[in-house]
Structures are given as structure tokens and as C-alpha cells.
Amino acid sequence: MATAAASMSDRIDDLTAVADKQIKVATEARIAAFAARDQTNPKKYGDLLGQTLDSHLGATADAMTEFVRRLGVQTDKTIGALAKSEDDRSTAYRAVFEREQKADRLKSHLPLLVLGHWFRPWC
């Protein structure tokens, strides 16, 4: 009976070792399944991708936004300068036109002035 008990104890030990191996394999399979599920989770990797892009492209996007803002400011300044230039040109044309009108009036009165000056010494 002692031999039977020892034999049964050996079998139980062998079965326990096999059960331990099966539990270890099952645990490793569960861990692998959870890892595969996490690796194929689109939300997790979508968030990770978004964070990566934000960290790498955020500074570039900020610089481009600042560039566009400055470009807008420079455009406004250019529009103002062009408007002032147009006003100055218009003022210059008006002054030239007024001088030409004055010269034309003087030219039309010049013969009378010359005749008046020419006859005056005899009077």
C-alpha cells in the first residue's frame, strides 16, 4: 500500500507540474492577448499619433500662424502706404495743373501787359 501511495503521490506531483505548465501557458497567452488588444486599439494609437504630431508640428504651426499674422500686418501697412502715395500723386498732379492754369492766364495777359508797358513811356 505504501508503494501504491508513493506511486499515486508521484502521479499527483507529475499532474501538478503539468497543471502548473498549463497555468503558465494560459497566463502567458492571456498576457499576449491583452498586449495584442492594446496594440490594435485605434483610439489609443490615434491619441498617441495626435500627441506625437502636436509635439512635432505644434511649433511649426505656431510659427506659420505668427508669419501669417505678420504678413497681414505688413499687407495693411502696404495698403496704407499705397493709399498715401496715391493721395500724394493726386496732390502733385493738382498742383501742376494749377500752375499750368496760372501760366496760361499769365500768357493770355502777357500781350496786354507788354502793350501797356510799350505805350506807357510816350504817355
C-alpha positions, 0 to 999 in steps of 0.5 A, a space after each residue: 500500500 505504501 508503494 501504491 501511495 508513493 506511486 499515486 503521490 508521484 502521479 499527483 506531483 507529475 499532474 501538478 507540474 503539468 497543471 502548473 505548465 498549463 497555468 503558465 501557458 494560459 497566463 502567458 497567452 492571456 498576457 499576449 492577448 491583452 498586449 495584442 488588444 492594446 496594440 490594435 486599439 485605434 483610439 489609443 494609437 490615434 491619441 498617441 499619433 495626435 500627441 506625437 504630431 502636436 509635439 512635432 508640428 505644434 511649433 511649426 504651426 505656431 510659427 506659420 500662424 505668427 508669419 501669417 499674422 505678420 504678413 497681414 500686418 505688413 499687407 495693411 501697412 502696404 495698403 496704407 502706404 499705397 493709399 498715401 502715395 496715391 493721395 500724394 500723386 493726386 496732390 502733385 498732379 493738382 498742383 501742376 495743373 494749377 500752375 499750368 492754369 496760372 501760366 496760361 492766364 499769365 500768357 493770355 495777359 502777357 500781350 496786354 501787359 507788354 502793350 501797356 508797358 510799350 505805350 506807357 513811356 510816350 504817355 
